[in-house]
């Protein structure tokens, strides 16, 4: 039995790593991809996970499969393409560690996952199904994602969704909104950034925007990450903000995934269901998630930056005592 099965991209993040002797920019090869990042965090914290994805039959794809296996993620659902390369992303960091991306994905192997390549037996054995919007950008992966999602709902999985908007990967933003709305309408737990909230609703106000999404699409729980300020939540009519943690951030790549992984980790451990979820328990789960997300910014990369349970507990304990 799996705690979480995810479908979506696993790729290479080339992260800035200083300058060479000739003053040329150096890049460090880091494994990444939002769904894979979430699973890496969960696996590190002892959860049973599996990924459904596609990589190229190239050195990067082999490296990713080996990395996932070293993390303890079941890779039986990761297939290889003989005619499409593994997707690459170059990460650009500003002085605060905030990042932007340049993608090499025209197409990338992750977009070529076919419906017949989705290993449904993994989903059938899972408590929770997790996905994002990047597998909805192109066919055939979009149809494969929808097939997996509908199968997961039919089997009674909790559905978690991260829109993870990357504008550069969509040729039509109207289509992007439509695809993301498809996910919102079928998700139980949704994680958004402030930018994604504005894109989907046209408003910056957290209360109003989250209410619009809740009324239109019906997710049980909406989480909105606020960087160092923490996270906002809407659970029905209950809303609030849980404060973040102050750290020395150098790279925000994967921070949102560490946050979402942190939340799902405590959700699983507390054996929580929506009908018994109280606000105190919810705030406790978000606080753990905030600590996980903050710590992930203190190292370069995404999967390599996922903190340990001990590190998270130390941060939360130190703040309890401050």
Short mmCIF file of the C-alpha atoms (twelve columns), coordinates in Angstrom:
data_MODEL
# 
_entry.id   MODEL 
# 
loop_
_atom_site.group_PDB 
_atom_site.id 
_atom_site.type_symbol 
_atom_site.label_atom_id 
_atom_site.label_alt_id 
_atom_site.label_comp_id 
_atom_site.label_asym_id 
_atom_site.label_seq_id 
_atom_site.Cartn_x 
_atom_site.Cartn_y 
_atom_site.Cartn_z 
_atom_site.pdbx_PDB_model_num 
ATOM 1   C CA . UNK A 1   0.000   0.000  0.000   1 
ATOM 2   C CA . UNK A 2   1.254   3.468  -0.870  1 
ATOM 3   C CA . UNK A 3   0.714   6.626  1.109   1 
ATOM 4   C CA . UNK A 4   1.026   8.836  -1.983  1 
ATOM 5   C CA . UNK A 5   1.281   8.174  -5.709  1 
ATOM 6   C CA . UNK A 6   2.051   11.183 -7.907  1 
ATOM 7   C CA . UNK A 7   1.906   11.720 -11.651 1 
ATOM 8   C CA . UNK A 8   3.930   14.389 -13.399 1 
ATOM 9   C CA . UNK A 9   7.286   15.723 -14.431 1 
ATOM 10  C CA . UNK A 10  10.658  14.661 -13.153 1 
ATOM 11  C CA . UNK A 11  13.420  16.706 -14.753 1 
ATOM 12  C CA . UNK A 12  16.861  18.230 -14.396 1 
ATOM 13  C CA . UNK A 13  17.226  21.611 -12.696 1 
ATOM 14  C CA . UNK A 14  20.517  23.244 -13.650 1 
ATOM 15  C CA . UNK A 15  21.079  25.514 -10.655 1 
ATOM 16  C CA . UNK A 16  23.610  28.387 -10.500 1 
ATOM 17  C CA . UNK A 17  26.791  27.285 -8.747  1 
ATOM 18  C CA . UNK A 18  29.146  30.234 -8.954  1 
ATOM 19  C CA . UNK A 19  31.722  31.142 -11.588 1 
ATOM 20  C CA . UNK A 20  34.620  29.327 -13.199 1 
ATOM 21  C CA . UNK A 21  38.219  30.584 -13.166 1 
ATOM 22  C CA . UNK A 22  37.442  32.269 -16.499 1 
ATOM 23  C CA . UNK A 23  34.387  33.956 -14.953 1 
ATOM 24  C CA . UNK A 24  31.896  31.760 -16.810 1 
ATOM 25  C CA . UNK A 25  28.661  30.814 -15.055 1 
ATOM 26  C CA . UNK A 26  28.681  27.319 -13.562 1 
ATOM 27  C CA . UNK A 27  25.518  25.223 -13.198 1 
ATOM 28  C CA . UNK A 28  24.960  22.285 -10.874 1 
ATOM 29  C CA . UNK A 29  22.826  19.377 -12.100 1 
ATOM 30  C CA . UNK A 30  20.017  18.796 -9.607  1 
ATOM 31  C CA . UNK A 31  17.077  16.399 -9.875  1 
ATOM 32  C CA . UNK A 32  13.710  18.143 -9.716  1 
ATOM 33  C CA . UNK A 33  10.149  18.416 -10.972 1 
ATOM 34  C CA . UNK A 34  7.364   19.396 -8.585  1 
ATOM 35  C CA . UNK A 35  5.597   16.005 -8.177  1 
ATOM 36  C CA . UNK A 36  8.950   14.240 -7.761  1 
ATOM 37  C CA . UNK A 37  10.050  16.835 -5.206  1 
ATOM 38  C CA . UNK A 38  6.937   16.234 -3.097  1 
ATOM 39  C CA . UNK A 39  7.505   12.482 -3.173  1 
ATOM 40  C CA . UNK A 40  11.199  12.869 -2.309  1 
ATOM 41  C CA . UNK A 41  10.280  14.799 0.819   1 
ATOM 42  C CA . UNK A 42  7.633   12.261 1.804   1 
ATOM 43  C CA . UNK A 43  9.944   9.310  1.171   1 
ATOM 44  C CA . UNK A 44  12.671  10.958 3.248   1 
ATOM 45  C CA . UNK A 45  10.174  11.168 6.084   1 
ATOM 46  C CA . UNK A 46  9.312   7.472  5.860   1 
ATOM 47  C CA . UNK A 47  6.235   7.450  3.633   1 
ATOM 48  C CA . UNK A 48  5.591   4.875  0.902   1 
ATOM 49  C CA . UNK A 49  5.525   6.644  -2.462  1 
ATOM 50  C CA . UNK A 50  5.521   5.959  -6.204  1 
ATOM 51  C CA . UNK A 51  5.878   8.168  -9.275  1 
ATOM 52  C CA . UNK A 52  4.249   7.898  -12.696 1 
ATOM 53  C CA . UNK A 53  6.253   9.833  -15.278 1 
ATOM 54  C CA . UNK A 54  8.392   9.632  -18.414 1 
ATOM 55  C CA . UNK A 55  12.051  10.462 -19.007 1 
ATOM 56  C CA . UNK A 56  14.355  10.186 -21.979 1 
ATOM 57  C CA . UNK A 57  16.576  7.195  -22.633 1 
ATOM 58  C CA . UNK A 58  19.584  9.417  -22.005 1 
ATOM 59  C CA . UNK A 59  22.086  10.074 -19.230 1 
ATOM 60  C CA . UNK A 60  19.810  12.595 -17.542 1 
ATOM 61  C CA . UNK A 61  16.857  10.194 -17.525 1 
ATOM 62  C CA . UNK A 62  18.955  7.379  -16.079 1 
ATOM 63  C CA . UNK A 63  20.309  9.735  -13.442 1 
ATOM 64  C CA . UNK A 64  16.771  10.759 -12.453 1 
ATOM 65  C CA . UNK A 65  15.555  7.177  -12.143 1 
ATOM 66  C CA . UNK A 66  18.570  6.278  -10.006 1 
ATOM 67  C CA . UNK A 67  18.022  9.359  -7.833  1 
ATOM 68  C CA . UNK A 68  14.351  8.522  -7.288  1 
ATOM 69  C CA . UNK A 69  15.264  4.974  -6.320  1 
ATOM 70  C CA . UNK A 70  17.917  6.234  -3.896  1 
ATOM 71  C CA . UNK A 71  15.226  8.422  -2.327  1 
ATOM 72  C CA . UNK A 72  13.082  5.331  -1.788  1 
ATOM 73  C CA . UNK A 73  10.460  6.215  -4.413  1 
ATOM 74  C CA . UNK A 74  8.950   3.319  -6.391  1 
ATOM 75  C CA . UNK A 75  9.885   3.956  -10.053 1 
ATOM 76  C CA . UNK A 76  7.946   1.151  -11.735 1 
ATOM 77  C CA . UNK A 77  5.646   3.843  -13.151 1 
ATOM 78  C CA . UNK A 78  8.508   5.839  -14.703 1 
ATOM 79  C CA . UNK A 79  8.833   4.865  -18.371 1 
ATOM 80  C CA . UNK A 80  11.557  5.843  -20.840 1 
ATOM 81  C CA . UNK A 81  11.272  7.413  -24.270 1 
ATOM 82  C CA . UNK A 82  13.624  6.359  -27.052 1 
ATOM 83  C CA . UNK A 83  12.885  9.376  -29.235 1 
ATOM 84  C CA . UNK A 84  12.383  12.311 -26.814 1 
ATOM 85  C CA . UNK A 85  14.954  13.741 -24.417 1 
ATOM 86  C CA . UNK A 86  14.559  14.316 -20.691 1 
ATOM 87  C CA . UNK A 87  13.197  17.768 -19.876 1 
ATOM 88  C CA . UNK A 88  15.759  20.316 -18.661 1 
ATOM 89  C CA . UNK A 89  15.251  23.548 -16.716 1 
ATOM 90  C CA . UNK A 90  17.845  26.244 -16.073 1 
ATOM 91  C CA . UNK A 91  17.181  28.045 -12.801 1 
ATOM 92  C CA . UNK A 92  17.985  31.750 -12.484 1 
ATOM 93  C CA . UNK A 93  18.292  33.210 -8.978  1 
ATOM 94  C CA . UNK A 94  18.061  36.826 -7.853  1 
ATOM 95  C CA . UNK A 95  19.799  38.329 -4.817  1 
ATOM 96  C CA . UNK A 96  17.071  37.010 -2.469  1 
ATOM 97  C CA . UNK A 97  17.198  33.463 -3.806  1 
ATOM 98  C CA . UNK A 98  13.901  33.843 -5.716  1 
ATOM 99  C CA . UNK A 99  14.000  31.909 -8.948  1 
ATOM 100 C CA . UNK A 100 12.838  31.990 -12.544 1 
ATOM 101 C CA . UNK A 101 13.179  29.252 -15.157 1 
ATOM 102 C CA . UNK A 102 14.242  28.629 -18.739 1 
ATOM 103 C CA . UNK A 103 12.904  25.288 -20.028 1 
ATOM 104 C CA . UNK A 104 14.207  22.918 -22.695 1 
ATOM 105 C CA . UNK A 105 11.001  21.012 -23.376 1 
ATOM 106 C CA . UNK A 106 10.002  21.090 -27.039 1 
ATOM 107 C CA . UNK A 107 8.867   18.461 -26.438 1 
ATOM 108 C CA . UNK A 108 10.255  16.915 -23.295 1 
ATOM 109 C CA . UNK A 109 9.829   13.258 -22.452 1 
ATOM 110 C CA . UNK A 110 7.443   14.071 -19.570 1 
ATOM 111 C CA . UNK A 111 4.907   15.499 -22.066 1 
ATOM 112 C CA . UNK A 112 4.910   12.243 -24.045 1 
ATOM 113 C CA . UNK A 113 3.471   9.992  -21.336 1 
ATOM 114 C CA . UNK A 114 0.636   8.061  -22.984 1 
ATOM 115 C CA . UNK A 115 -2.613  6.848  -21.455 1 
ATOM 116 C CA . UNK A 116 -1.559  3.226  -21.996 1 
ATOM 117 C CA . UNK A 117 1.671   3.895  -20.089 1 
ATOM 118 C CA . UNK A 118 -0.038  4.900  -16.829 1 
ATOM 119 C CA . UNK A 119 0.452   2.097  -14.293 1 
ATOM 120 C CA . UNK A 120 -3.006  2.224  -12.740 1 
ATOM 121 C CA . UNK A 121 -2.256  -0.536 -10.241 1 
ATOM 122 C CA . UNK A 122 -0.034  1.914  -8.334  1 
ATOM 123 C CA . UNK A 123 -2.920  4.368  -7.939  1 
ATOM 124 C CA . UNK A 124 -5.276  1.583  -6.947  1 
ATOM 125 C CA . UNK A 125 -2.987  0.794  -4.004  1 
ATOM 126 C CA . UNK A 126 -2.642  4.414  -2.837  1 
ATOM 127 C CA . UNK A 127 -4.387  6.519  -0.190  1 
ATOM 128 C CA . UNK A 128 -3.660  9.806  -1.957  1 
ATOM 129 C CA . UNK A 129 -3.081  10.865 -5.578  1 
ATOM 130 C CA . UNK A 130 -1.021  13.985 -6.246  1 
ATOM 131 C CA . UNK A 131 -0.568  15.898 -9.504  1 
ATOM 132 C CA . UNK A 132 0.210   19.328 -10.958 1 
ATOM 133 C CA . UNK A 133 -0.624  21.285 -14.080 1 
ATOM 134 C CA . UNK A 134 2.605   20.770 -16.041 1 
ATOM 135 C CA . UNK A 135 1.452   17.332 -17.139 1 
ATOM 136 C CA . UNK A 136 -1.656  19.053 -18.560 1 
ATOM 137 C CA . UNK A 137 0.229   21.424 -20.904 1 
ATOM 138 C CA . UNK A 138 0.584   19.020 -23.850 1 
ATOM 139 C CA . UNK A 139 -0.793  15.817 -25.292 1 
ATOM 140 C CA . UNK A 140 -0.557  12.918 -24.805 1 
ATOM 141 C CA . UNK A 141 0.401   13.596 -21.156 1 
ATOM 142 C CA . UNK A 142 -2.718  15.725 -20.561 1 
ATOM 143 C CA . UNK A 143 -5.035  12.831 -21.436 1 
ATOM 144 C CA . UNK A 144 -2.890  10.432 -19.416 1 
ATOM 145 C CA . UNK A 145 -3.143  12.739 -16.400 1 
ATOM 146 C CA . UNK A 146 -6.920  13.007 -16.678 1 
ATOM 147 C CA . UNK A 147 -7.251  9.243  -17.006 1 
ATOM 148 C CA . UNK A 148 -5.175  8.730  -13.866 1 
ATOM 149 C CA . UNK A 149 -7.038  11.455 -11.970 1 
ATOM 150 C CA . UNK A 150 -10.491 10.060 -12.753 1 
ATOM 151 C CA . UNK A 151 -9.304  6.551  -11.874 1 
ATOM 152 C CA . UNK A 152 -7.954  7.820  -8.540  1 
ATOM 153 C CA . UNK A 153 -11.242 9.518  -7.695  1 
ATOM 154 C CA . UNK A 154 -13.156 6.389  -8.620  1 
ATOM 155 C CA . UNK A 155 -10.946 4.377  -6.259  1 
ATOM 156 C CA . UNK A 156 -11.555 6.801  -3.374  1 
ATOM 157 C CA . UNK A 157 -8.121  8.436  -3.194  1 
ATOM 158 C CA . UNK A 158 -7.734  11.858 -1.603  1 
ATOM 159 C CA . UNK A 159 -6.712  14.177 -4.459  1 
ATOM 160 C CA . UNK A 160 -4.045  16.851 -3.939  1 
ATOM 161 C CA . UNK A 161 -3.323  19.390 -6.684  1 
ATOM 162 C CA . UNK A 162 -0.598  21.977 -7.207  1 
ATOM 163 C CA . UNK A 163 -1.334  24.232 -10.213 1 
ATOM 164 C CA . UNK A 164 2.381   25.168 -10.275 1 
ATOM 165 C CA . UNK A 165 1.872   27.732 -13.037 1 
ATOM 166 C CA . UNK A 166 4.863   28.121 -15.362 1 
ATOM 167 C CA . UNK A 167 3.687   30.630 -17.959 1 
ATOM 168 C CA . UNK A 168 6.595   29.896 -20.312 1 
ATOM 169 C CA . UNK A 169 5.340   26.347 -20.816 1 
ATOM 170 C CA . UNK A 170 1.857   27.331 -22.003 1 
ATOM 171 C CA . UNK A 171 1.249   28.570 -25.549 1 
ATOM 172 C CA . UNK A 172 -2.224  29.832 -24.615 1 
ATOM 173 C CA . UNK A 173 -2.999  31.209 -21.134 1 
ATOM 174 C CA . UNK A 174 -6.729  30.763 -21.690 1 
ATOM 175 C CA . UNK A 175 -6.089  27.070 -22.253 1 
ATOM 176 C CA . UNK A 176 -3.834  27.038 -19.183 1 
ATOM 177 C CA . UNK A 177 -6.644  28.424 -17.042 1 
ATOM 178 C CA . UNK A 178 -9.082  25.852 -18.439 1 
ATOM 179 C CA . UNK A 179 -6.735  22.948 -17.701 1 
ATOM 180 C CA . UNK A 180 -5.980  24.180 -14.197 1 
ATOM 181 C CA . UNK A 181 -9.691  24.618 -13.535 1 
ATOM 182 C CA . UNK A 182 -10.183 20.977 -14.583 1 
ATOM 183 C CA . UNK A 183 -7.816  20.014 -11.769 1 
ATOM 184 C CA . UNK A 184 -9.384  22.392 -9.253  1 
ATOM 185 C CA . UNK A 185 -12.823 20.882 -9.855  1 
ATOM 186 C CA . UNK A 186 -11.583 17.408 -8.938  1 
ATOM 187 C CA . UNK A 187 -9.172  18.140 -6.100  1 
ATOM 188 C CA . UNK A 188 -9.705  17.839 -2.352  1 
ATOM 189 C CA . UNK A 189 -6.560  19.743 -1.297  1 
ATOM 190 C CA . UNK A 190 -5.168  22.593 -3.401  1 
ATOM 191 C CA . UNK A 191 -1.917  24.521 -2.910  1 
ATOM 192 C CA . UNK A 192 -1.565  27.899 -4.612  1 
ATOM 193 C CA . UNK A 193 0.906   30.757 -4.684  1 
ATOM 194 C CA . UNK A 194 -0.269  34.370 -4.532  1 
ATOM 195 C CA . UNK A 195 0.587   34.734 -8.222  1 
ATOM 196 C CA . UNK A 196 -1.523  31.708 -9.109  1 
ATOM 197 C CA . UNK A 197 -4.435  33.047 -7.082  1 
ATOM 198 C CA . UNK A 198 -4.297  36.295 -9.060  1 
ATOM 199 C CA . UNK A 199 -4.051  34.413 -12.369 1 
ATOM 200 C CA . UNK A 200 -7.092  32.261 -11.584 1 
ATOM 201 C CA . UNK A 201 -9.362  34.836 -9.941  1 
ATOM 202 C CA . UNK A 202 -8.127  38.271 -10.975 1 
ATOM 203 C CA . UNK A 203 -7.916  39.395 -7.336  1 
ATOM 204 C CA . UNK A 204 -5.068  39.700 -4.839  1 
ATOM 205 C CA . UNK A 205 -7.224  39.473 -1.707  1 
ATOM 206 C CA . UNK A 206 -6.677  36.067 -0.095  1 
ATOM 207 C CA . UNK A 207 -10.111 35.865 1.516   1 
ATOM 208 C CA . UNK A 208 -12.005 36.859 -1.620  1 
ATOM 209 C CA . UNK A 209 -9.879  34.877 -4.063  1 
ATOM 210 C CA . UNK A 210 -9.960  31.673 -2.039  1 
ATOM 211 C CA . UNK A 211 -13.724 32.023 -1.602  1 
ATOM 212 C CA . UNK A 212 -14.133 32.382 -5.367  1 
ATOM 213 C CA . UNK A 213 -12.183 29.174 -5.967  1 
ATOM 214 C CA . UNK A 214 -14.028 27.350 -3.202  1 
ATOM 215 C CA . UNK A 215 -17.448 28.421 -4.518  1 
ATOM 216 C CA . UNK A 216 -16.606 27.688 -8.167  1 
ATOM 217 C CA . UNK A 217 -14.754 24.406 -7.869  1 
ATOM 218 C CA . UNK A 218 -15.391 23.003 -4.399  1 
ATOM 219 C CA . UNK A 219 -12.023 21.841 -2.998  1 
ATOM 220 C CA . UNK A 220 -12.289 20.988 0.680   1 
ATOM 221 C CA . UNK A 221 -9.070  22.772 1.610   1 
ATOM 222 C CA . UNK A 222 -7.126  25.608 -0.033  1 
ATOM 223 C CA . UNK A 223 -3.576  26.471 1.030   1 
ATOM 224 C CA . UNK A 224 -1.877  29.629 -0.279  1 
ATOM 225 C CA . UNK A 225 1.844   29.977 0.322   1 
ATOM 226 C CA . UNK A 226 3.086   33.458 1.269   1 
ATOM 227 C CA . UNK A 227 6.876   32.927 1.117   1 
ATOM 228 C CA . UNK A 228 8.528   34.046 4.378   1 
ATOM 229 C CA . UNK A 229 5.177   35.279 5.722   1 
ATOM 230 C CA . UNK A 230 3.865   31.718 6.042   1 
ATOM 231 C CA . UNK A 231 0.652   30.369 4.569   1 
ATOM 232 C CA . UNK A 232 -3.054  31.226 4.324   1 
ATOM 233 C CA . UNK A 233 -5.725  28.547 4.572   1 
ATOM 234 C CA . UNK A 234 -9.399  28.217 3.735   1 
ATOM 235 C CA . UNK A 235 -11.314 25.243 5.098   1 
ATOM 236 C CA . UNK A 236 -14.938 25.899 4.261   1 
ATOM 237 C CA . UNK A 237 -15.803 29.168 6.008   1 
ATOM 238 C CA . UNK A 238 -12.730 28.952 8.260   1 
ATOM 239 C CA . UNK A 239 -9.723  30.996 7.179   1 
ATOM 240 C CA . UNK A 240 -6.468  32.164 8.717   1 
ATOM 241 C CA . UNK A 241 -2.727  32.624 8.356   1 
ATOM 242 C CA . UNK A 242 0.018   30.562 9.988   1 
ATOM 243 C CA . UNK A 243 3.277   32.512 10.335  1 
ATOM 244 C CA . UNK A 244 6.431   31.383 8.584   1 
ATOM 245 C CA . UNK A 245 10.004  30.920 9.816   1 
ATOM 246 C CA . UNK A 246 12.962  33.222 9.307   1 
ATOM 247 C CA . UNK A 247 15.900  31.489 7.619   1 
ATOM 248 C CA . UNK A 248 18.910  32.406 5.480   1 
ATOM 249 C CA . UNK A 249 17.377  31.664 2.065   1 
ATOM 250 C CA . UNK A 250 19.693  31.070 -0.893  1 
ATOM 251 C CA . UNK A 251 17.469  29.155 -3.363  1 
ATOM 252 C CA . UNK A 252 13.676  28.930 -3.282  1 
ATOM 253 C CA . UNK A 253 13.555  26.089 -5.847  1 
ATOM 254 C CA . UNK A 254 11.388  23.313 -4.404  1 
ATOM 255 C CA . UNK A 255 10.256  25.318 -1.353  1 
ATOM 256 C CA . UNK A 256 6.587   25.065 -2.294  1 
ATOM 257 C CA . UNK A 257 6.991   21.339 -2.867  1 
ATOM 258 C CA . UNK A 258 8.640   20.899 0.520   1 
ATOM 259 C CA . UNK A 259 5.720   22.838 2.016   1 
ATOM 260 C CA . UNK A 260 3.122   20.671 0.285   1 
ATOM 261 C CA . UNK A 261 5.029   17.504 1.131   1 
ATOM 262 C CA . UNK A 262 5.208   18.653 4.750   1 
ATOM 263 C CA . UNK A 263 1.489   19.210 4.878   1 
ATOM 264 C CA . UNK A 264 0.657   15.864 3.267   1 
ATOM 265 C CA . UNK A 265 3.097   14.122 5.606   1 
ATOM 266 C CA . UNK A 266 1.297   15.299 8.728   1 
ATOM 267 C CA . UNK A 267 -2.104  14.707 7.093   1 
ATOM 268 C CA . UNK A 268 -1.123  11.064 6.578   1 
ATOM 269 C CA . UNK A 269 0.421   10.666 10.029  1 
ATOM 270 C CA . UNK A 270 -2.605  12.126 11.779  1 
ATOM 271 C CA . UNK A 271 -4.900  9.866  9.715   1 
ATOM 272 C CA . UNK A 272 -6.993  12.953 9.139   1 
ATOM 273 C CA . UNK A 273 -10.322 13.158 7.327   1 
ATOM 274 C CA . UNK A 274 -12.178 16.340 6.436   1 
ATOM 275 C CA . UNK A 275 -15.184 15.535 8.607   1 
ATOM 276 C CA . UNK A 276 -13.088 15.514 11.799  1 
ATOM 277 C CA . UNK A 277 -10.445 18.106 10.878  1 
ATOM 278 C CA . UNK A 278 -10.328 20.883 13.461  1 
ATOM 279 C CA . UNK A 279 -8.652  24.270 13.084  1 
ATOM 280 C CA . UNK A 280 -6.007  23.523 15.727  1 
ATOM 281 C CA . UNK A 281 -4.951  20.362 13.896  1 
ATOM 282 C CA . UNK A 282 -4.970  22.216 10.584  1 
ATOM 283 C CA . UNK A 283 -2.760  25.010 11.905  1 
ATOM 284 C CA . UNK A 284 -0.349  22.455 13.373  1 
ATOM 285 C CA . UNK A 285 -0.023  20.726 10.002  1 
ATOM 286 C CA . UNK A 286 0.569   24.032 8.216   1 
ATOM 287 C CA . UNK A 287 3.198   25.046 10.780  1 
ATOM 288 C CA . UNK A 288 5.133   21.852 10.047  1 
ATOM 289 C CA . UNK A 289 4.746   22.544 6.331   1 
ATOM 290 C CA . UNK A 290 5.990   26.119 6.750   1 
ATOM 291 C CA . UNK A 291 9.124   24.870 8.507   1 
ATOM 292 C CA . UNK A 292 9.777   22.305 5.774   1 
ATOM 293 C CA . UNK A 293 9.367   24.921 3.063   1 
ATOM 294 C CA . UNK A 294 11.602  27.425 4.828   1 
ATOM 295 C CA . UNK A 295 14.418  24.937 5.397   1 
ATOM 296 C CA . UNK A 296 14.347  23.869 1.739   1 
ATOM 297 C CA . UNK A 297 15.400  27.404 0.752   1 
ATOM 298 C CA . UNK A 298 18.645  27.152 2.719   1 
ATOM 299 C CA . UNK A 299 20.245  24.748 0.189   1 
ATOM 300 C CA . UNK A 300 20.596  24.708 -3.582  1 
ATOM 301 C CA . UNK A 301 18.336  22.525 -5.691  1 
ATOM 302 C CA . UNK A 302 15.046  20.833 -4.911  1 
ATOM 303 C CA . UNK A 303 15.278  17.101 -4.097  1 
ATOM 304 C CA . UNK A 304 18.723  17.499 -2.471  1 
ATOM 305 C CA . UNK A 305 17.391  20.379 -0.352  1 
ATOM 306 C CA . UNK A 306 14.553  18.505 1.348   1 
ATOM 307 C CA . UNK A 307 15.085  18.771 5.134   1 
ATOM 308 C CA . UNK A 308 15.030  15.923 7.606   1 
ATOM 309 C CA . UNK A 309 12.293  15.441 10.180  1 
ATOM 310 C CA . UNK A 310 14.844  16.283 12.890  1 
ATOM 311 C CA . UNK A 311 15.678  19.618 11.239  1 
ATOM 312 C CA . UNK A 312 12.005  20.523 10.953  1 
ATOM 313 C CA . UNK A 313 11.290  19.623 14.562  1 
ATOM 314 C CA . UNK A 314 14.282  21.646 15.735  1 
ATOM 315 C CA . UNK A 315 13.081  24.756 13.879  1 
ATOM 316 C CA . UNK A 316 9.559   24.464 15.233  1 
ATOM 317 C CA . UNK A 317 10.818  23.748 18.768  1 
ATOM 318 C CA . UNK A 318 13.291  26.644 18.712  1 
ATOM 319 C CA . UNK A 319 10.496  28.981 17.653  1 
ATOM 320 C CA . UNK A 320 8.257   27.633 20.415  1 
ATOM 321 C CA . UNK A 321 10.939  28.669 22.885  1 
ATOM 322 C CA . UNK A 322 11.718  32.064 21.363  1 
# 
